[in-house]
Amino acid sequence: MTIDFFVAGTAKSTVTGSVVRAGNRLIPIRRHTEWAKYVKLVAAEHAPATLLEGPISLSLEFVLMRPKSVGKRRGWPIVRPDLSNLAKGFDDALTGILWKDDAQIVRSSYGKVYGDRPGVQVTVSEMGPS
């Protein structure tokens, strides 16, 4: 099964706030923005009847608007927000909506490009046996 959808809008990175101590471990608290709530809402429209349980592949293509100051000479968005910070929130936001646990993600692909319609192209695929 493959789930494929587009989340329109300006992607926001997940902000890691303070840290909580749990026994001997320190666990960062991630502040989920309104963007994460919107991602969950759009993903719920494409959710399978039952949560995916096996290994999955996650592909995220972030489409950013090209700033007027950049011009067409620069083909790649080598500016903030960082790709890793953009992708970080998706694992958490889609857990419980598309899959049971983000530990199921065994393959991931993230990209950042300029385009006319900002948003994120999300593709989730079940992986076959290894």
N, C-alpha and C positions, 0 to 999 in steps of 0.2 A: 504494500500500500504506500502511496505517495500522497502527501498533503502539500499543496502549493497555493500560496496566497500572497497578496500585497497589502502592506500596512501603509496607507498614505499619510504623509505628514513629515514634520522635521524630527528626525530621530534625536533622542536625548540620551546622554550617557548615564550610567548608574553611578551614584555617588556613594562611596563608602564612608560612613560616619564613624562614630566611636566604636570601641571594642568592649565586649562583655567577657568576663572570665567565667568559664564553666569547668570546674575542677582544675586541672593543670593546663587546660587549653584556653587560648584567646580566640574569640569568634567575632569577626567584623560584622557590624550591623550595616546593612545596605539600605539606603533610603530610596524607596521606589517612588519615582516621580509620577505625575499624571500620565506621562507617556507610557509607563509600564501598565497602568490600568487600561489605557486605550488598546495596547497590544493584546492584553488578555481578552478584551471585548471582541476584537476582530478575530482572534484565534478561536474563540468559542463558536463563532459562526461556521468554522471549518473543522471543528473537532469531530473525531470518529465516535461511533456509538459507544465503544469501550476504549479506555485509555490504552495506548500502545504499551506493550510489556517487554518486548525483546530489545535487542540492540538496534539503535537507530543512527542515521546520518542527518546532520543539521547543516543547512547551507543558508547563509544570510548575506544578501547583497544590499548594502546601504547606498541609496541614491541621494546625493547632496546637490543643492543648487549651487551653480558656479557664481561666486561673487563677481560683481562687475569689475572690481579692481584686479582680478586675476587675468582676465582676457582668455583667449583661446590657446595661447602658447603652452600653458601648463595643462597637460592632459590628465594628470592624476591629482586627487585632493590630498596633498601632503600637508594638511593643516589639521588643527583640532576640530572636533573631538577625536581622541585616539580610537582606533578601530577596536582594540581590546576592551576599552571602556564602553563602547557602544554595544558590543556583543555580550558583555557580562550579564546584563539584565535579562536577556532573552531566555537563558537557561532556566532561571528562576521563574520568570513570568509565565512560561509555557508548561511548567511542571504542574500536574494536576488538571491540565486542560487538554494537552495532546498526549503526554506520557506520564507514567507514574513517578519516575525519579530521574533527575538529570544525569545520574550515573549511567543511564542507558545510552547516552551519547558516546559512541565509539569512534565516530568520524565527524569532523567539522570543517567547514570552509567559510571564511569570512572575507568580504571585499568591500571597498569603498570606491564609488565612481561619481562623476558629475553627470547630471541629467536634468531634463526639463520638469520632471514630476518627482518631488522628493518623497522618500519613504523607504521601506525595506521589503525586498522580495524574500519570502521565507519558503524554504523547501525542506520538508521532513520526510525521510524515506526509511522504511523498515529494511534492515539488513538481513540477508539470508544467513544460513549457518556458515560458520567459518571453515 
